[in-house]
Amino acid sequence: MIETSMKERIKAFIQKSLEPFIDGQTIEVQVDEQPQFGDYSTNIALQCFKRIKTDTQGIFLHQQAVRESTPQGLAHQMVDIMNSQLPPFLSKVEVAGSGFINFYLSDATLVEQTLAIATDAASTIAQSGKGKKIIVEYSSPNIAKPFTVGHLRSTIIGDALANLFEVQGWEVHRDNHLGDWGTQFGKLIAAIKEWPEDFEKITTAQKPVDVLVNLYIKFHQEAEHDLSLEEKGRAWFKKLEDGDQEARELWQQCINWSWQEFNRIYKELGIDTEKFENNGRGYGESFFEDKMQPVIDELRQKGLLHEGKEGAQIVEFPDEKYPPLMILKKDGATLYATRDLATDKFRLQHYGSDITIVNEVGAEQSLYFKQLFELEYMLRWYKPGQRVHVGHGFFRLKQGKMSTRKGTVIWLEDVIDEAVGRATLFGNHDQQTARKVGIGALKWSDLKRSAHLDVIFDWDEVLNMQGNSGPYIQYTAVRAQSVLDKAGAIQEAKPRAFDESERLLASKLQKFGECINTAASEYAPHYVCTYLYELAQAYNAFYNKDNILDAGEETALRLRLTQATAKTLTLGLEILGIQVPEKM
Ligand code: ARG
């Protein structure tokens, strides 16, 4: 585990060697996409040139020469200074293009880093989360409704986010905001009572939740011409709220049936439910049933609650920044938002006011989360930055958006079965390998693009072993491991100069920690996919070009490069929740 990343070391070097030019200017250092042209780069010459040129206060009067120069001229001047006092971890500094400056790590440093990574792949990850707390809330399916591919996305992305923060040393709390409360349970119970012959099927059904979903669909279809149904639904919800025994028992049963199903899915996906708060269940909406009134009181006391047009209680935002947010319906019933407020008040009290909270929820709820966060800032519960919504796009299907009410839902289990089935056929794998490959492919296709983008699901792409796919990365990890298995014990690797493909691989390897840092700070696991894909490509290029096992003196270091690759790919995939099969 390192204290400072390579980027920080370079920043410190720039700061120290270029002090007279910098004068408080923020130094930006980037990882270079093409390591042929250096490992890191900075635009500091361009920044400083702009400042010195436009300086009207005379601070930079002594920089007359710079004023008469060009950004490129200044870059050259800076590079000369830096090259004259180069620290051992760098081999050279160069001007590129119109004034960018490139930094090359020395081979000695790259060898040293490779050996450290070969011992521990996490060695490049800075522990920047030490002493910090975060709640990552994800998955959050609804009781008596299908676990949709939307929940699948939330589960996969949320789990990867939580893992990312964990490897950075944060205190991570995983929460599952289960949809186990709300007026829909009144409707469901009304449907159960209305059509007992439908409900009885539940005792023999393979998927009990199917029966509940069908009842819910039927309720909405029938309610279109039978106006009494809505009223019955409301009455049953009232009973449920008032603790009516029959209502409570039916509701509890629905929870149990749904959990059976969710557990099966989590197990299939390799999600460790024990990690969820509240004994592995998460704090579902019903947990906040008795915690809403104090929040409503607080809103009222702070003068934030108003009567809306139709008699509902709403919160309005200054300058109509967002549409009003409803807190209580006109009949006094609480809503999703009321429970979210109670949830976040509870989190404040339970985890401390310095907590960061991430909600991984579909992007269709973006406006809602903006309203919720704004209100929480208005209440002075949280400061901007403490509340984060990571929204994911839709899983696009030919039929368009899914809706439980219309019954156009894709069951997640069918998707998983298909993934495993296809993986079995496609690689001629045994059952266990097929599971790892199928689930890995599914997760990768979900994680590889920025979460807010929609996923258009294409099986051929998802299982493609040549391209940017889960199986390709798994395969490369297996390949590297099999080289190591063949090699047996590794001799001592002496520092030496790298050839080109070795250097590109070593340079990529030592940037793992930086990729983790970017992915965590931007709440964007797709950076890990991009990185792992590039690493796999660098390894395969090296593998195809260099002889590893019978290369005499060269072998030891090549095996260390192989070992560092195997470990980094495995750890990277693990962070994404993807397992590496034994063989492929
Ligand atoms: N159960 C909700 C749904 O399926 C997601 C809950 C998200 N979390 C939250 N704090 N609102 O849409």
Residues whose N, C-alpha, C, O or C-beta is under 5 A from the ligand:
A	BS01	LIG	S140 P141 N142 H177 G179 D340 V361
